[in-house]
Every structure is written in C-alpha cells, then in structure tokens.
C-alpha cells in the first residue's frame, strides 16, 4: 500500500516537473499521450484487474465521453473544464446501464456482450448523422480560451498539465476505491465468487461499483481526447484503442495501481519507436503480449512484487535458521 502510494506520488511529481525541463513540442506530445493512456489503462484495470472480468468493449466509454464532450462544446458552447467532467458522468451513466446487463454474465459471455456494445455504439455514431455528423465526425471542438493568443509551446504545456490533472484524479479515485472495503470486496469476488457470497458479499453490487468508476474515468479521458485532437469520429470505438489498453494493462501488471502507469509509458514509447514499422507494429506488439503472458503472467509489476516477496521470505528463513542454529549451543552450554 505505502509502496504503491509512494510510486504514484513520485510519478506525479516527475510529470509535474517534466514540462519545465522540456521545450520540444513533440516530446511534450508524447508525454500527453502517456498521461492519456495512463488514465485509460487505469480505468480498464479496475474491471480486468480487480473485478476479474475481461472487457473487450471498454472503448464504448471512451467514445461516449469523446462524443459527449464534442457535442456539449459545439452545440451548447460549454468550456473544456465543464465538458470533461460531464463526459465522465455521462459515460458513468451508460456504464450503469451496460454493467447492469453484462455483469450478470461471466467468462466468454461477458467478453462477447461488452464487445457487442462497443460495436453497436460505433454503428450508431456512423448512422445518427443529425447528432454525430455520421462518418464525417465532429470537427472544430473548442480549445481552452487561454490558447487564443498563446504560442504552440504554451498550448502543449497547458494540455500536458490538464492531462496530468485528469491522471491525478484517476489515480486518486482508483487508490481510494482499491484500498476501501468496496475494493477489497471486489478483489474477493475476483478470487472466488462463491466464497465471497458465503461471507455476505454481493458480487454484482461491488463489481458494478468498479465498472461504473472505470466508465467514469474512461469518459473523462475521452472528453480530454476530443478537445486535444479537436475532432471526434467513430474510430474512437474501434478495437485499436482497446488493444492498446489491453497491452498496457497486461504489460504493466493487472491488479496493481502502478502497473497501468508502467504499461502506458512503455507502450507509448514503443509505439513511437516502432512507427516506421507501420503494419508490422501490431504484430510486434502481439509477440510482446504473447511473451508477457507466457513468461510474466502477472506483468512487470507483478514480477517485481513476486521477487520482493521471495527475497523477504529468504531473509526471514535465514533469520529463523540463525536462531535455531544458536539454540543447541546454548542448551549444551547450560548442561
């Protein structure tokens, strides 16, 4: 608990100082993407890592948040500081509806139905032209007023700190949930649903809390994405975003708060480094995921945690061995 909290604080502090040391706009853009994906991976991790259900339709909430922010901005003229939280709330409301249906299912049924919801929403976005502008998407989403006469560098710095604020909120809410009674109950459901029921834990209720919180965080990330890119199209519902989130969670380590941060950082940097590979990029990522599943099933953070546990057990056994080794001498001397 303390270790995760300290790592999160160190990550946020380093991120807060990052724009002060870097003036390259491209590097700042990469930093913004890292924070954006950190929020997305954290939101998915609440469902995959703590509830134990593998959702393939989490992009539904990313897309709902993006479209909600774009519509609120273009149709109602709301500023970014209002559209992003509202996008999260709207996504959370959809999360309650979708979760009310899907969380009653388990295993492959849950996976298929969540994927179907994301695909249905993509079709709606493409065909409800009066609301979403169809395949043309929604362009010209308003930028913050501070950027009206600001330089491009200041714009990147401002968006970086906005993304950092959203990431800080996501990490704080996730931390409070994971180390609350509701979070511990959700982990119990993940480990054994029947044991959880036997001690009075209602699996659906606690899984729903994690699902709705994950929906809210994904919706906020989608709202930020709409303003940062200044365009929203149906591609936000496609599987490419979903695949990226899954790789981040698996690589960093599901069921940990730090894992999504590590996964977001590594995958974003790898994507940029492998950009020249083009079509081969996803194949390379597929091989990386296969290697992680085979050799590091708990991800990088899970691997480090297991090594730390083994080291602690080794030290304890060494200390107990030393004590038992002294005992016979003491008895012999007394005799």
HUSULZI-V455871 format. One record per residue. N is the residue number from 1. SS is DSSP state (A for helix, B for strand, O for the rest). PSI is psi in whole degrees, 0 to 359 (NA if undefined). D_CENTER is the distance of its C-alpha to the mean C-alpha in Angstrom with 1 decimal. Layout:
N/SS/PSI/D_CENTER
N/SS/PSI/D_CENTER
This chain:
1/O/307/18.5
2/A/322/20.4
3/A/313/19.1
4/A/317/15.4
5/A/318/16.5
6/A/321/18.6
7/A/319/16.2
8/A/316/13.8
9/A/317/16.9
10/A/320/18.1
11/A/313/15.0
12/A/322/15.3
13/A/315/19.1
14/A/321/19.1
15/A/322/17.0
16/A/328/19.4
17/A/345/22.3
18/A/310/21.1
19/A/339/22.6
20/A/337/25.8
21/A/345/26.4
22/O/132/25.3
23/O/0/27.2
24/O/122/26.4
25/A/326/24.7
26/A/317/23.1
27/A/322/21.5
28/A/323/20.2
29/A/319/18.8
30/A/320/16.9
31/A/320/15.7
32/A/318/14.5
33/A/322/12.6
34/A/314/10.9
35/A/319/9.9
36/A/312/8.9
37/A/333/6.7
38/A/320/5.3
39/A/316/4.6
40/A/314/3.6
41/A/322/1.9
42/A/319/2.2
43/A/318/3.8
44/A/324/4.7
45/A/330/5.5
46/A/327/7.6
47/A/312/9.5
48/A/315/9.9
49/A/329/10.2
50/A/331/12.0
51/A/328/13.8
52/O/14/14.5
53/O/132/14.5
54/O/100/13.3
55/O/129/12.4
56/O/8/13.4
57/O/24/13.5
58/O/340/10.1
59/A/343/11.4
60/A/319/14.0
61/A/328/12.1
62/A/313/11.1
63/A/320/14.8
64/A/315/16.2
65/A/319/14.7
66/A/313/16.0
67/A/322/19.4
68/A/315/19.7
69/A/319/19.5
70/A/317/21.8
71/A/318/24.3
72/A/325/24.4
73/A/313/25.0
74/A/321/27.6
75/A/323/29.4
76/A/351/29.3
77/O/25/29.1
78/O/145/26.4
79/O/170/25.0
80/A/322/21.4
81/A/342/21.2
82/A/323/22.0
83/A/323/20.3
84/A/309/16.7
85/A/321/16.9
86/A/324/19.0
87/A/320/16.6
88/A/318/14.0
89/A/320/16.9
90/A/318/18.1
91/A/323/14.9
92/A/322/15.0
93/A/317/18.6
94/A/326/18.0
95/A/324/15.4
96/A/320/18.4
97/A/309/20.6
98/A/318/18.6
99/A/325/17.5
100/A/335/21.2
101/A/310/22.1
102/A/326/19.6
103/O/352/19.1
104/O/353/22.8
105/O/164/22.4
106/O/159/21.3
107/O/223/20.8
108/A/333/21.5
109/A/318/22.5
110/A/315/19.1
111/A/312/17.6
112/A/317/20.5
113/A/320/20.5
114/A/320/16.8
115/A/322/17.5
116/A/321/20.7
117/A/317/19.3
118/A/321/17.2
119/A/321/20.4
120/A/317/22.6
121/A/326/20.7
122/A/318/21.0
123/A/321/24.7
124/A/316/25.1
125/A/326/23.7
126/A/336/26.2
127/A/343/29.1
128/O/75/29.0
129/A/322/30.6
130/A/334/31.8
131/A/316/28.4
132/A/358/26.1
133/O/19/28.8
134/A/215/28.2
135/A/340/27.5
136/A/338/28.4
137/O/180/25.3
138/B/114/25.2
139/B/160/26.2
140/O/30/27.1
141/O/133/24.3
142/O/142/25.5
143/O/161/24.6
144/O/145/24.9
145/A/332/28.6
146/A/340/28.6
147/A/2/28.2
148/O/315/31.4
149/O/21/33.6
150/O/164/31.2
151/O/166/30.9
152/A/323/28.2
153/A/316/27.2
154/A/323/26.9
155/A/315/24.8
156/A/319/22.2
157/A/319/22.4
158/A/314/22.0
159/A/326/18.9
160/A/314/17.4
161/A/329/18.1
162/A/315/16.8
163/A/322/13.4
164/A/320/13.8
165/A/318/14.8
166/A/319/11.9
167/A/320/9.5
168/A/318/12.2
169/A/316/12.2
170/A/316/8.6
171/A/322/9.2
172/A/312/12.6
173/A/321/12.0
174/A/318/9.7
175/A/314/12.5
176/A/323/15.1
177/A/312/14.0
178/A/320/13.6
179/O/22/16.9
180/O/173/18.7
181/A/324/21.0
182/A/320/18.8
183/A/318/16.0
184/A/323/18.8
185/A/320/20.2
186/A/320/17.0
187/A/322/17.1
188/A/318/20.8
189/A/319/20.3
190/A/317/18.0
191/A/315/20.7
192/O/106/23.6
193/A/322/23.8
194/A/323/27.6
195/A/320/27.8
196/A/317/25.5
197/A/326/27.8
198/A/337/30.8
199/O/14/29.9
200/O/15/29.3
201/O/126/25.5
202/O/105/24.9
203/A/317/22.0
204/A/318/21.4
205/A/314/21.2
206/A/327/18.6
207/A/323/16.4
208/A/321/16.8
209/A/314/15.6
210/A/321/12.3
211/A/315/12.1
212/A/319/13.3
213/A/318/11.1
214/A/322/8.0
215/A/318/10.3
216/A/315/11.3
217/A/319/8.1
218/A/323/7.7
219/A/320/11.5
220/A/319/11.6
221/A/320/9.6
222/A/321/12.2
223/A/318/14.9
224/A/317/14.4
225/A/319/14.4
226/A/317/17.7
227/A/322/19.4
228/A/314/18.5
229/A/336/19.6
230/O/21/22.2
231/B/142/22.1
232/B/126/20.4
233/O/176/21.4
234/A/352/20.7
235/A/343/18.9
236/A/344/15.6
237/A/356/16.1
238/O/168/16.9
239/A/346/15.6
240/A/317/15.0
241/A/319/11.6
242/A/316/10.8
243/A/319/12.3
244/A/316/10.4
245/A/317/7.0
246/A/315/9.1
247/A/319/10.8
248/A/315/8.1
249/A/315/7.2
250/A/320/11.0
251/A/314/12.2
252/A/323/10.6
253/O/108/11.2
254/O/154/9.8
255/O/13/11.0
256/O/153/10.7
257/O/332/9.0
258/O/332/10.1
259/A/310/9.2
260/A/327/5.7
261/A/314/7.9
262/A/316/10.7
263/A/318/9.3
264/A/318/8.3
265/A/311/11.8
266/A/315/13.7
267/A/320/12.7
268/A/317/13.3
269/A/320/16.5
270/A/321/17.5
271/A/317/17.2
272/A/321/19.4
273/A/325/21.7
274/O/14/22.2
275/A/327/22.6
276/A/341/26.3
277/A/341/25.9
278/O/246/25.0
279/O/334/25.1
280/A/350/24.9
281/A/312/21.5
282/A/327/19.6
283/A/320/22.3
284/A/318/21.7
285/A/324/18.0
286/A/318/19.2
287/A/322/21.5
288/A/317/19.0
289/A/318/16.9
290/A/318/20.2
291/A/320/21.2
292/A/316/18.1
293/A/322/18.6
294/A/316/22.3
295/A/335/22.5
296/O/69/19.3
297/O/338/18.1
298/O/8/16.0
299/A/179/14.5
300/A/315/15.6
301/A/324/14.7
302/A/321/16.3
303/A/315/19.2
304/A/322/19.8
305/A/319/19.7
306/A/322/22.2
307/A/321/24.4
308/A/321/24.4
309/A/318/25.5
310/A/321/28.2
311/A/318/29.5
312/A/319/29.7
313/A/321/31.5
314/A/319/33.8
315/A/320/34.8
316/A/318/35.5
317/A/325/37.6
318/A/318/39.4
319/A/317/40.3
320/A/325/41.5
321/A/322/43.5
322/A/321/45.1
323/A/315/46.2
324/A/331/47.7
325/A/332/49.4
326/A/331/51.2
327/A/313/52.3
328/A/326/55.1
329/A/317/56.7
330/A/319/56.8
331/A/319/58.4
332/A/320/60.9
333/A/324/61.9
334/A/324/62.4
335/O/NA/64.6
